[in-house]
């Protein structure tokens, strides 16, 4: 394994060669691309990238643009709600399913189906289900509740929650299946011991089982968090950012300024902000997961 | 869990589970049903569920207006091409990390995975410029390369977790018997890791199939896959729901069918290897 000998660099040459294509990919594409974008976010690029240094002007303008501030707020609302709701629903469902149920494999497949669909399809389907004229509202009104109102996508104050519903539909199945796997990994003896000691089931879950599932929670957290920051196609397909700017998201802002608004510098600055935000979350996680233990 | 579940309890759990399953599946079912309705029936209030005049005209119109097979071919080539390319690059890398770990292996893995979390918009423009320079814009080859790069971290990570479960002694024995490195990977490691590789391939095909951000932005007419096909039928006024449903059904059918026949790999793949 790790060697202190001076020729360490030349040991296991084949192993290092085998990993090179992958490392180059990560280095050139992701690091290179991100650094390039960062550098040009300090310029006055408009239609084409031009090296005309203007310092932090683009960032000043970015944070004084209402659409960007709304985007950040939306990402925050969507992210927090998504994390909490999908974890709670996913865990409760998993605990329910953690008994023996019939046709479990088929059930898991169906639960995971939404996750196997493109966000474009999800967005379009939910755009329609949430449409007041022929979606849920019209079905419930048809049942006799004529004053029932449910039109999140047409009300700027709550439109972001309409997006959230679609996001939850797509993502909760994955979380449930992951949590179910985690619950199955818990030693049977623990349940027996808790029962003998007379600990109520909910307390066993809360204070014994959930802390034991830490690795599963972390994997899930990483997967969900990564999907939240990227949210782009769902918005494009479901609301196009509307009504008004009420469901705008940072990724869409970047895209629109780079390709639609012909204001590259602004788009670069916005994507750099996103990058920094991700780093603030990822670096502490990476140290917790990989840094402390097992090193050296 | 074997916590003494009674037959009655089991029946109730199964009923709840299937109610949840149906609820989750309903939007998909609804889309499929709507694709067989006329535009009028599709937006009828209150909605009709099963009793309408089934028709195939939406499919005919969609096929006539945009050549489904061309988009399908593009999707298949892009999804499979990027997956094959990714697996070829990832197997040696995962092998080296799982069996010949160095001091930096953990760091490299972490670094790879964190790139997957970086916002894709951050590298969109540099790649776009590169594509213009290399003439790769709106080409299937270009998309194969980009999607391979985007999903590579996930592939490497998944293969690494599978490879780690294979005892290193077997590979060592092969080496003792004089197998070259290439043969060791191709004839010893790969066959043993087939279930893991299959799940990885399935996951990657699905990810590439559904990828919309890159495919919408880097293609125009020639290389556009099914995501672009559905997007072209979306309109904010929602005038063509039946046709949109037909287009969506055509786009998701391959995944639903493929997933149904490989349920085990699907579950394992979609949960990124966490469910064995």
Interface residues (C-beta under 8 A of the other chain):
Chain A: X1 X2 X8 X12 X14 X15 X16 X18 X19 X21 X22 X23 X25 X26 X29 X30 X31 X32 X33 X34 X36 X37 X49 X93 X96 X97 X98 X99 X100 X101 X102 X103 X105 X106 X107 X108 X109 X110 X111 X112 X113 X114 X115 X116 X117 X118 X119 X120 X121 X124 X125 X126 X127 X128 X129 X131 X133 X134 X138 X139 X141 X142 X143 X169 X172 X173 X174 X177 X178 X180 X181 X183 X184 X186 X188 X191 X216 X219 X222 X223 X225 X226 X229 X230 X232 X233 X236 X237 X240 X242 X250 X251 X254 X255 X258 X259 X264 X267 X268 X271 X272 X274 X275 X278 X282 X286 X289 X290 X294 X295 X296
Chain B: X1 X2 X3 X5 X9 X10 X13 X14 X16 X17 X18 X20 X21 X24 X25 X27 X28 X30 X31 X42 X43 X44 X45 X46 X47 X89 X90 X92 X93 X95 X96 X97 X99 X100 X101 X102 X103 X106 X107 X108 X109 X110 X111 X112 X113 X114 X115 X116 X117 X118 X119 X120 X121 X122 X123 X124 X125 X126 X127 X129 X149 X152 X153 X156 X181 X206 X209 X210 X211 X212 X213 X216 X217 X226 X227 X230 X231 X234 X236 X238 X241 X244 X248 X251 X252 X255 X256 X259 X260 X263 X264 X266 X267 X270 X271 X272 X274 X275 X276
